[in-house]
Amino acid sequence: MGHLVCGELSLAALRRYAGGIMTTTQHIFDTTIVTCVDNDPVVLKNHSIILEANVITRVGPTNDVERELASRSDIERFDGSHHVVIPGLINTHHHLYQSLTRGLACVQNAELFDWLTELYTRWRNLSHDTVKLAAQVSIGELLLSGCTTTSDHFYIFPQNTDVRVESVLEAANSLGMRIHVCRGSMSVGQSNGGLPPDDCVQDEQEILADCARAVDSFHDADPMSMVRVDLAPCSPFSISPELLRETAVFARERGVLLHTHAAETLDEERYCLERFGKRPIDYLAECDWLGDDVYLAHCVHLSNDDIKLLAKTKTGVAHCPCSNMRLGSGVPAIPQLLREGVRVGLGVDGSSSNDGGHVLAEARQAMLLQRVGGGAAVMTTADAFRIATIGGAQLLGRKTLGRIAPGFAADMAMYRTDDIALAGAVAQDPLAALMLCHVGRADRVYVNGQVVVNEGRLTMQDERKLALDLNQIVAKQFR
């Protein structure tokens, strides 16, 4: 697909998905499937999966499926006997542009507020082209890990630049990633008591107008849509209560999701107490920012009452274990959230606070982190698998994602059973192998019925060129 200049992208173009949905029937046969049935992961050996265009239409024992297809000659077949197949992993919180400042020396040992203050000085130099390239790198990394859907919280629109949500959408379209682009916002700069520099924030009416433009131009409510637009003010320390409330009203009028950072650090808690007289979750409740249409990133510092309120209001949580560890933010009470019935998904967070975008590794880290202080049984391999698949689908309101079953989107990740990283473990328990071992790459990944990773390589972009181009830009502009 050719380059799309900022502003030329349209919902119709995104629906076409880089040339169109596969029209042939595809049969993945004699494979091992790991997926959730109801709420429990199951392992199905010697099974087949039938894909019709972008939908899974049949899952069953290979012998049964072969008999049903015996008279068909129009089928593209793929031998899955050396693979484990799982639903495409779902990443519920990211900042894709942050590949530009990954590993930056001066913030390697910083906590969130100092980390942000330093990085804003780099991010004020963003442009459409740099954001698009950085997002392509981040998306490529996600796809190679087996992730097929990502949410991107894109909240920084420096003044006098050409950066818009199209910068991220073009990147997703060029690689075939299913995306929730979160039109974020910052309106309270340092001169008004906020954290970001004044030249990195926007006028609130300008923000609301562009939110409307983004939703009208790109949001697709179709169950199989490749693009949805969520609205995502950045954080309590960069937006006003008025913008928070107005965004919630607008989002509910348009039927789109709400997303923001919440209760990530103790510094944030102190800021909210000093400025608003309330802790973060109580402040969000006061602004009508809890509900089944809201998912909050991090939620590290929650009281028991906070957790019960999130459960009561059906508010979701995007858990980002590696980022929370990297910035020293703390360990959220994920087992308690799950016990109370809070919807929990998994997020890798931005490439400047995680420095990696491997969703399968993130699921492993989520499980291991809880075991450090809670014991070996506090979070199981099944728990980790659930939050990386059906948990993420529930968080994003996507009823056709997160499972391998008839009627679900043809989004899948396949890992080779003869990968030395899985040797031994995959013969014991394929689910445990994926959650406990450290797999480098998926071998084959489908998004919307299209093969976007084949033999461990991206099919729609040259990953080495992307990496080389990004390294050159970073060396010149973002060190």
C-alpha positions in Angstrom: 0.0 0.0 0.0 1.4 3.4 -0.9 2.2 6.2 1.5 -0.7 8.1 2.9 -0.2 11.8 3.5 -1.6 13.1 6.8 -5.2 14.1 6.2 -5.8 11.7 3.3 -6.6 8.7 5.5 -10.3 7.9 5.7 -12.6 5.4 7.4 -13.3 3.8 4.0 -9.5 3.3 3.4 -9.1 1.7 6.8 -12.0 -0.6 6.2 -10.3 -1.8 3.0 -7.3 -2.8 5.1 -4.3 -2.5 2.9 -5.8 -4.1 -0.2 -8.8 -6.0 1.1 -9.8 -9.0 3.3 -8.8 -12.5 2.2 -11.5 -14.0 0.0 -10.2 -17.6 0.0 -11.2 -20.2 2.6 -8.2 -21.1 4.8 -7.8 -24.3 6.6 -5.2 -24.6 9.4 -5.1 -28.4 10.1 -3.7 -30.8 12.7 -2.7 -28.1 15.1 -2.8 -27.5 18.9 -5.2 -24.7 20.0 -5.1 -22.9 23.3 -8.2 -20.8 23.9 -10.7 -19.9 26.5 -14.1 -21.7 26.6 -16.3 -19.6 28.8 -13.7 -18.4 31.4 -11.3 -21.3 31.4 -8.3 -22.0 29.0 -8.4 -25.3 27.3 -5.9 -27.2 25.1 -7.3 -28.8 21.9 -4.9 -31.1 20.2 -5.1 -32.4 16.6 -7.7 -29.7 15.7 -8.5 -27.6 12.6 -9.5 -24.0 12.2 -11.4 -22.8 9.2 -11.2 -19.1 8.2 -13.8 -17.6 5.8 -12.5 -14.1 4.8 -11.9 -12.4 8.2 -14.0 -14.7 10.4 -13.4 -18.1 12.0 -16.2 -20.3 10.9 -15.3 -23.8 12.2 -13.1 -25.2 14.9 -13.0 -29.0 15.4 -11.0 -32.2 15.4 -9.0 -32.4 12.1 -10.5 -35.8 11.1 -14.0 -34.4 11.3 -13.2 -31.2 9.5 -11.3 -33.1 6.7 -14.4 -35.2 6.0 -16.6 -32.1 5.8 -14.2 -30.5 3.3 -13.5 -33.6 1.2 -15.3 -32.2 -1.8 -13.8 -28.7 -1.6 -11.0 -27.7 -4.0 -11.0 -24.0 -3.3 -9.2 -24.1 0.1 -5.8 -22.8 1.1 -4.3 -25.3 3.5 -1.7 -24.7 6.2 -0.1 -27.6 8.1 -0.2 -26.6 11.8 1.2 -29.8 13.2 4.3 -28.0 14.4 2.5 -25.1 16.0 0.5 -24.0 19.0 -2.2 -21.5 18.0 -3.7 -18.9 20.4 -6.1 -16.0 19.9 -4.4 -12.8 19.0 -3.1 -11.2 22.1 -4.6 -7.8 23.1 -2.6 -4.9 24.3 -4.8 -2.4 26.2 -2.3 0.4 26.9 0.6 1.8 24.9 2.2 5.0 23.7 3.5 3.9 20.3 5.5 7.1 19.5 7.8 6.5 22.5 10.1 4.2 20.6 11.8 7.6 19.9 13.0 7.9 23.5 13.5 4.2 24.4 16.5 3.7 26.6 17.2 7.4 27.0 20.2 7.6 29.4 19.0 10.5 31.5 15.7 8.8 32.6 16.9 5.2 33.0 16.7 5.6 36.8 13.9 8.2 37.1 10.4 7.8 38.6 7.3 9.0 36.7 7.2 12.8 37.4 10.9 13.3 36.8 10.8 10.9 33.8 8.0 12.9 32.2 9.5 16.3 32.9 12.7 15.3 31.1 11.0 13.5 28.2 8.6 16.4 27.4 11.7 18.4 26.3 12.2 15.7 23.6 8.6 15.1 22.7 7.9 18.8 21.9 9.9 18.0 18.7 7.5 15.4 17.4 6.3 15.6 13.8 3.9 13.5 11.7 6.7 11.6 10.1 8.6 10.8 13.4 5.4 9.7 15.1 4.4 7.5 12.2 7.8 5.8 12.0 8.1 5.3 15.8 4.6 3.8 15.8 5.5 1.5 13.0 8.4 0.2 15.0 6.3 -0.3 18.1 3.5 -2.0 16.2 5.9 -4.3 14.4 7.3 -5.4 17.7 3.8 -6.1 19.0 2.8 -8.1 16.0 6.0 -10.2 16.2 5.1 -11.1 19.8 1.6 -12.4 18.7 -0.4 -9.2 19.5 -3.1 -8.4 17.0 -5.0 -5.6 18.7 -3.5 -2.6 20.4 -4.8 0.5 22.2 -2.6 3.5 21.7 -3.0 6.4 24.2 -1.8 9.3 22.0 -2.0 12.4 24.1 0.8 14.8 23.1 0.1 17.3 20.3 2.9 19.9 20.5 1.9 23.4 19.3 2.9 24.4 15.8 3.4 20.8 14.6 1.6 18.6 12.0 1.0 15.8 14.5 -2.5 14.3 14.5 -4.1 11.0 15.2 -3.6 10.1 11.5 0.1 9.8 12.3 -0.7 6.6 14.4 -3.5 5.4 12.2 -1.3 5.4 9.1 1.3 3.3 11.0 -1.3 0.7 12.0 -2.7 0.5 8.5 0.7 0.0 7.0 1.3 -3.1 9.1 -2.2 -4.5 9.4 -2.7 -4.0 13.1 -6.2 -3.7 14.6 -6.2 -0.6 16.8 -8.1 1.5 19.3 -6.5 5.0 18.8 -7.1 7.0 21.9 -7.3 10.7 21.1 -5.6 11.9 24.2 -5.3 15.4 25.5 -3.3 17.8 27.8 -4.6 21.3 28.6 -3.0 22.3 31.9 0.6 23.4 31.4 3.3 24.3 34.0 2.1 28.0 34.2 -1.2 26.7 35.5 0.1 24.1 37.9 0.3 21.2 35.5 3.3 19.0 34.7 3.8 19.4 30.9 5.4 22.5 29.4 2.9 25.1 28.1 4.0 24.5 24.4 2.9 20.8 24.8 -0.7 21.5 25.8 -3.7 22.6 23.7 -6.7 24.8 24.2 -9.7 22.8 25.5 -12.1 23.8 22.8 -9.5 22.9 20.2 -9.1 19.5 21.9 -12.9 18.8 21.9 -13.2 19.9 18.3 -10.4 17.5 17.2 -12.0 14.7 19.3 -15.2 15.2 17.3 -13.2 15.2 14.0 -11.4 12.0 14.9 -14.5 10.2 16.0 -16.5 11.3 12.9 -13.6 10.5 10.5 -12.3 7.2 11.8 -14.4 5.5 14.5 -16.0 2.3 13.2 -18.4 0.5 15.5 -18.7 -2.6 13.3 -18.0 -5.7 15.4 -15.0 -6.6 13.1 -13.7 -3.0 12.8 -10.0 -2.4 12.3 -10.2 1.0 13.9 -12.0 2.5 16.9 -11.5 5.9 18.4 -11.5 6.2 22.2 -11.2 9.5 24.1 -8.4 9.7 26.6 -7.4 12.8 28.6 -3.9 12.1 29.8 -4.0 12.4 33.6 -5.2 14.5 36.6 -1.9 16.5 36.5 -2.3 17.6 32.8 -6.0 18.3 32.3 -8.8 20.3 34.1 -11.8 18.9 35.8 -13.9 20.7 33.2 -12.2 19.0 30.3 -12.5 15.6 32.0 -16.3 16.1 32.4 -16.9 17.5 29.0 -14.9 14.6 27.4 -17.1 12.1 29.3 -20.3 13.7 28.2 -19.2 13.9 24.5 -17.9 10.3 24.5 -21.2 8.9 25.9 -23.1 10.9 23.3 -21.1 9.3 20.6 -20.9 5.8 22.1 -17.1 5.6 22.3 -14.9 4.4 25.2 -13.0 6.5 27.8 -9.4 5.9 28.8 -6.9 7.6 31.1 -4.0 7.0 33.5 -5.1 6.7 37.1 -3.6 5.9 40.5 -0.2 5.1 38.9 2.1 6.7 41.6 2.1 8.1 45.1 3.1 11.5 43.5 -0.1 11.5 41.6 -2.0 10.7 44.7 -0.4 13.6 46.5 -1.1 15.9 43.6 -4.8 15.0 43.6 -5.2 15.4 47.3 -3.5 18.9 47.2 -5.3 20.1 44.1 -8.7 18.5 44.3 -9.0 17.3 47.9 -9.5 13.7 46.8 -7.5 10.6 45.9 -7.5 9.7 42.2 -10.4 7.2 42.0 -12.7 9.4 44.1 -11.7 12.4 41.9 -12.6 10.4 38.8 -15.9 9.3 40.4 -16.7 13.0 41.1 -16.1 13.8 37.4 -18.4 10.9 36.3 -15.5 9.0 35.0 -16.3 5.5 36.2 -18.4 2.9 34.3 -18.4 0.0 31.9 -17.3 2.3 29.1 -14.1 3.3 31.0 -10.7 1.6 31.3 -8.0 3.0 33.5 -4.3 2.4 33.0 -2.1 1.2 35.9 -4.3 1.5 39.1 -1.3 0.7 41.3 -2.3 2.5 44.4 -5.9 1.5 45.2 -7.6 1.3 48.6 -10.0 -1.5 49.3 -12.8 1.0 48.8 -11.4 2.0 45.4 -11.4 -1.7 44.3 -15.0 -2.2 45.4 -16.0 1.0 43.6 -14.3 -0.1 40.4 -16.1 -3.5 40.6 -19.5 -1.9 41.4 -19.2 0.5 38.4 -17.7 -2.1 36.1 -14.7 0.1 35.4 -11.8 -1.7 33.7 -8.1 -1.7 34.5 -5.2 -2.0 32.0 -2.4 -3.7 34.0 1.2 -2.7 32.9 3.6 -4.7 35.1 6.9 -4.0 33.3 6.3 -0.2 33.2 5.3 -0.2 36.9 8.5 -2.0 37.7 10.7 0.1 35.5 9.5 3.4 37.0 9.4 2.0 40.5 5.6 2.8 40.7 4.6 -0.2 42.7 2.7 -3.5 42.4 -1.0 -3.4 41.9 -3.4 -5.8 43.6 -4.3 -7.8 40.5 -5.5 -10.9 42.3 -7.8 -8.9 44.5 -9.1 -7.0 41.5 -9.9 -10.2 39.8 -11.6 -11.7 42.9 -13.8 -8.7 43.2 -14.9 -9.0 39.6 -13.0 -6.0 38.1 -12.3 -6.4 34.4 -8.5 -6.5 33.9 -6.6 -6.5 30.6 -2.9 -6.3 29.9 -0.8 -3.4 28.6 2.9 -3.1 27.8 2.7 0.7 28.2 4.9 3.1 26.2 8.3 2.1 24.7 10.0 4.6 27.0 8.8 3.1 30.2 8.9 -0.6 29.2 11.5 -0.5 26.4 9.8 -3.6 24.9 6.5 -4.5 23.3 6.3 -8.3 23.8 2.8 -9.0 25.0 3.4 -12.7 25.7 6.4 -11.8 27.9 4.2 -9.1 29.6 1.7 -11.8 30.5 4.5 -13.9 32.0 5.8 -10.9 33.9 2.3 -10.1 35.3 2.1 -13.6 36.7 5.6 -13.6 38.2 5.3 -10.2 39.7 2.3 -11.2 41.8 4.1 -14.3 43.0 7.0 -12.3 44.5 5.0 -11.3 47.6 1.9 -13.4 47.3 3.2 -17.0 46.8 3.3 -19.3 43.9 -0.4 -19.9 43.6 -1.6 -16.3 43.8 -1.7 -15.9 40.0 -1.7 -18.9 37.7 -0.8 -19.5 34.1 -4.6 -19.5 33.3 -5.0 -16.1 35.0 -2.2 -14.7 32.9 -3.6 -16.1 29.7 -7.0 -14.8 30.4 -6.0 -11.2 31.0 -3.9 -11.2 27.7 -6.8 -12.5 25.6 -10.5 -12.4 26.8 -9.6 -9.8 29.5 -8.3 -7.4 26.9 -11.3 -8.0 24.7 -13.7 -7.3 27.5 -11.8 -4.1 28.4 -12.1 -2.8 24.8 -15.7 -3.9 24.4 -14.7 -6.2 21.6 -17.1 -9.3 21.7 -15.6 -10.8 18.6 -11.9 -10.8 19.8 -9.9 -12.9 22.3 -11.1 -16.4 21.4 -10.6 -19.0 18.7 -14.3 -20.0 18.1 -16.8 -19.7 15.3 -18.0 -16.2 14.7 -14.9 -14.6 16.1 -12.4 -12.5 14.2 -9.6 -14.4 12.4 -7.0 -12.9 14.7 -4.5 -15.6 15.8 -0.8 -16.1 16.8 1.1 -19.3 16.0 4.2 -20.4 17.8 6.4 -23.3 16.7 6.6 -26.3 18.9 10.1 -27.0 17.7 11.3 -23.7 18.9 14.1 -24.4 21.4 12.6 -21.9 23.8 9.6 -24.2 24.3 11.4 -27.5 24.1 10.3 -29.9 26.8 7.7 -27.6 28.2 5.4 -27.7 25.2 5.2 -31.5 25.4 4.2 -31.2 29.1 1.6 -28.4 28.8 1.3 -26.0 25.8 -0.5 -23.3 27.9 2.2 -23.4 30.6 4.9 -23.5 28.0 3.7 -20.1 26.5 3.2 -18.5 30.0 6.3 -19.8 31.7 9.0 -20.0 29.0 10.4 -17.0 27.1 9.4 -17.2 23.5 11.2 -14.8 21.1 8.7 -14.4 18.3 5.5 -15.8 16.9 6.1 -17.8 13.7 2.8 -16.8 12.0 0.2 -14.1 12.9 -3.2 -13.4 11.4 -5.1 -10.2 11.7 -8.5 -10.0 10.2 -7.7 -13.1 8.1 -4.5 -11.6 6.7 -1.1 -13.1 7.4 0.9 -10.2 8.8 3.8 -12.2 10.2 5.1 -15.2 8.3 8.1 -17.4 9.4 8.8 -14.8 12.1 9.0 -11.8 9.8 6.6 -9.0 9.1 4.9 -9.4 5.7 3.9 -5.7 5.0 7.0 -3.8 6.0 10.8 -4.3 6.1 11.5 -4.4 9.8 15.3 -3.8 9.4 14.6 -0.7 7.4 12.2 0.5 10.0 14.8 0.0 12.7 17.6 1.6 10.7 15.4 4.7 9.9 14.3 5.1 13.5 17.9 4.8 14.8 19.0 7.5 12.4 16.2 9.9 13.5 16.8 9.2 17.2 20.5 9.9 16.8 19.9 13.2 15.1 16.8 14.6 17.0 15.9 12.7 20.2 19.1 12.0 22.2 
